[in-house]
Amino acid sequence: MPPRRIIILSDGRPGHFNLAEGIAAAIERSGPATTVRYDVRRGRWPGALLAGMTRARLSAPAMLATVYGIDDAAVPHCDVIVSAGAETLAASVWLARTRGVPNIFYGSLRLFDPLDFSLVLTSYQRNAGRPRHALALKPSRFDPDTVPSPQPVGENGTKVFGLLIGGDAGPIKFARTDWDGLIDMVRQPPGTQHIRWLIANSRRTPPEIGDRLANEARQPGSPIARFLDVRTAGPGTLTALLAECDAVLCTADSSSMISECVWSRKPTLALRPDTCVFTADEAGYRLWLDQSGWCRELAIAAATAEAIEAGLGTVHPLSGNPLDALASLVKQRLPTLYG
């Protein structure tokens, strides 16, 4: 059987493209495959109007040219189309129609018809019962089987914890007391020197907090074994951090970062600032992670060394490879893709 040809439609946003790449990686595990990325931009066209245009069954090649500036004949042939992000929705529908191939989307369809998609992966339980939908952990290309056994940092018996720090996101706000609490947590009181930290910030982390962490890491005897500063470290550092830590703590603002930690099969705690409000959908996703035993939540204000260890002790990381689980789901829902 020739390699399956996968097209990933990308809106240029790493958060969306990484989700699509995770789906492609799962398909690749079921046999030879080639994956091509194709950038799409809907420009000035509102999503609601495009949803109506797809329902009207207008000429797909003409709509691809009009909305996206895409010459349908120039797009590579494929066996499946994968994407995430609202800008890719209409392009996914029209390309699937012109080629007669299945299309897989991760996320919310908004006003688009579920029957225009072969499979829709969602992390929100209220959508899981809709036609063509399936509940799934947010996908990642990261293969946890490739992670080597953690190497101890410092003295024998030292525990290595990862700490992923985000920042304000909508109704989730970090006060000065939250930032002080995180840094105090890392400094640790006497008697807890068995913990060493691998810390990474993000684009949302305030610069002054990055500066404080960098300064803390430079102090003699600092509990920070490494600080990966996004301002200088560049992309691709998260996987390296996850590969080396025994457990990971992640600020609660980033559902994607938390999902990546869970996907890596590391015991995970979500650290909640004092002002932390989730949408109903997001609250449901966090509840699902908690009920599955994959992640627990802890208030930053309560994040003592004892509370962290107690919380981590109740986590039950994924036992299997999530890429294999996703591959099995896709194969079950789209058997024709596998001949």
N, C-alpha and C positions, 0 to 999 in steps of 0.2 A: 504494500500500500504506500503510495507517495506521501510525503510529509503534508500534514494539514497546514493550510495557509490561513494565518490569522491576521486580520487588520485591526489595529487599535486606533480608534478615533480619539484625538487629543484636543482639548480646548486650551492647551498650554499651561494649565494649572497643575503643578506637581501633585497636589493632594488628590486630584481626580485621576491623573494619568497613572499614579502609583496603584490606585485601586484596580484600574483596568489591566495593568501589568500583572497584578496578582491573579486575576482571572485567567489571563493568557498563560501564566506560568503553571496553573493547575491543569489546563488543557494539554500543555506540553508534556506533563508527566504521564499522560496516557498514550504516548507514542511520538514519533518524529513530527516536528512542527517547525514552521518558519513564521516569524512574526514581523510585521511591518507597521510602523507608526505613520499615521496620516493626520496632519493638522487641519482642524476645521474651525471656522469662526462664523457665527451667524450675524455679526455686525448689528445693524439697527433694527433687526427683525425681532419683535416681541415674542416670547415663548408661547403665549396664548394664541397668537395669530398663527404661528407655525403648527401648533397642535391642530387647529382647525383646518389648515391646509393639508396636513397628512390625512385627516379624516375625510377630506373631500376627494381623495384619490386622484389628485392632479398628477400630471406627468412627472414621474420621479426624476428623469434626467434633466428636464426643464427646470424643476424646482432646485435641484442641486446646483445648477448653473446660476439661477437667479439669486438664491439666498446665500450660497456659500462660495460662488465663483468656481465651482468644481466642474471640470470636464469629466463626466462619468466614464467615458471611454479611456481616460488616462489613469484612472484608479486601478491598481493591480487587482487581478482576479483573486478570489479568496474562498475559503470554506466556512468562515464564521467572522462576524463583526463584533467587536467588544468595545465598550466605552463606559464612561462615567462623567457626570457633569451635564447640566441642563443644555448647554450649547450644542452638545453632540446628539441630542435626542432625534431631531428631525433628520439629520444626516444619516443616523443609524437606520431609521425607518426606510428612507428612500434608497439607500445603497442596498439594504436587504431585499427590497422589492426588485431592483434592477438585476440582481444577481441570483435571486431565488435561494438565498442562504440564511441560516439562523443568525439572529442577533441577540447578544447578551448585554444587559445594562445593569450597572450598580447604582442604586439611589432611588429618588422619588421621581415618578413619571409626570408629576404635575397634572396637566390636563390631557396628556397623551393617552391613547387607547392601549391598555395592556395587551390586547390581541395583536398589536403591531410589533410585539416583541416576543421572541421565542422563550426567553428567560429573564426575569428581573430579580436580582438579588437585593435584599433589603435587610437592614439591621433593626428595623422598627416592627415590633410585633403586630401593631394594628394593620399593617399592610401585608403581612405574611399570608393572609387568607385570600387576597385578591387573585384574579386569574393570572397565570403564568409567573407568579411571585414565589419566592422561597426565602426563608429566614437564614441568614448567614453572618458569621463574624466578618468584619470589614477585611477584605482580602489584602494580601501583601505578596510580593515576589520573594520575600525573604524565606529561605529554607532552613528551619531550625535544626534539621539533621546535619547541616554543615557547620554548626557551632561547636568548636572544640570544648573540652572540659575547662571550666574556669581555672585560671592560674592565680594562685594566691598572691596578694600584694602585701608586702611587709612580712611580719612575723608569721610563723606557722600557726594555723588555726584562725587567721584573720578572715573575717567575712567581708566580701566585696559587694557593696550595694551601688546600684545605679540610681541617679537622680536626674530626671528630665524635667526641666523648668520651662513653663510657657509664660503666659501673661494675660492681661485683660482680654476677654472675648465676650462681646455682647453684655448680658446681665451678670457675667462672672467677673468680679472686680477684686484686685489684690490691693489691700491697704498696706500702709507702712508696717503695721504690726504683723501682717502675713509674711512679708519679706524678711523682717527681723526674725520671725519664728522659724522660717526655713533655714536661715544661716545659723541660728542658735542650735537647731536640730543637728546640723552638720558638725558644728564645733564639738558637741557632746560633753557631758559632764565627766568628771574623773570616774574611772572604773569602767568606761565603755570604749576604751581604746582599741577593742578588737574589731571595730568597724572602720573600713576605709571606703571612700566614696569616689565614684567615677561620675562626674557631673557634666551635663550638657544643657546649654540654654537654647533659646529659639529666637526667631525674629521678633516675637512679641515681648520678649523679656526686656524690661527697661534697661538702658545702657548703664545706669548707675549700679544696678544689681549685678550685671555682668562684671563691672569693675570691682565690686566688693568681693565677688567670688574669685576673680583672678588674683586679687591681693591676698585673700585668705589662702589660696593654693600655694602662694609663694612663701608663706610663713614657715619657719623651721618646725618640723614635727607636725605639720598640718595633716588632718585626717583626710584631706582631699588628695587622693593619689593622682588624679588627672582631672583637669577642667577643659572640656572641649568647647571653646568659645565659637559660636556660629559666625561671629564677626571675622574670625581669622582661620578657623578650622576648615571651612568649606563643606560641600555636600558629602554624603556617604559616611558620616561619622556615627550615626545611630546604630547601624549594624555592628560596627566594631565595639561599641560600648556594650551592647546587649550580649555579645559573644563572651565578654570577660566577667560579667557580674553574676553573683549568686541569686540576687533578687533585685527588683527595680521598683522605685517610687516615682510617680509621675503626677504633676499637678493636674487637677481635675478639669482644667479648661479645655484640654485637647483630647477629644474622643479618638482621634486618629492615633495619637501617640500611645494612649492607653491600649488601644486595639493592637498596635504593633508589639507592645510588651507582652500582651496575652498570647499573641500569635507566636512569639518567640519561646513560649512555654516557660517563661520565668515567673516565679511568684511575684504578684503585682499588687501594689497599694496605690490608690488614687488619693492625693492630698488635696483637701477641700479648703479654699479660703473662706473667710467669714461670710463674704457676700457671694453666694453661689446658687444661682437659679437656673434650672434646666427647663427646656421645653418639655411638653408631655412626651413627645417621641423620644427625646434624648434621655429623659428620666427612665423611660421604659427600657431603653438599651442598657443603661447602667444597671438597672435592676436585673436584667437578664444575665449580665456578666456576673453579678453578685450571686444570683440563684444558681448559676452554673458552677460557682466556686472558683472562678478564674481570677477574680479581682475583688478586693475589699476596699472600702472607703474609710478615710481617717481625716479628721479635722486637723489642719496645720497646728492649731492652738493646742491640740492634744497629742502631738507627735513626739512623745518622749521615746527614748531607746526601748523601754519596756513595752510601750504601746505598739511600736513598730514591729517588734519581734512577735508580740501576741497576735497582731493582725496578720502578719505573714504566715504564722502557724496555722491559720484557718483557711489558707488558700490552697486549692488543689489544681495545679496547672494542667493544661491539656496533656493528655497521655499520648495521643497519636500525632501525626504530622497534619496540620491544618490544610496544607496543600493537597494531600491525599484525600482528605475529607471533602474538600471543594471539588476536586477532580471527580470523585464518586458522585457527588450531587449533580454536576453538569452531565455526566454520562447517563445518570438515571433519568434526568429530565429531557435530555436531547440525544437519545440513542442513535438517531440518524447521522449525527455528526461523526460517529465512530464506525459507520458502515456496518 
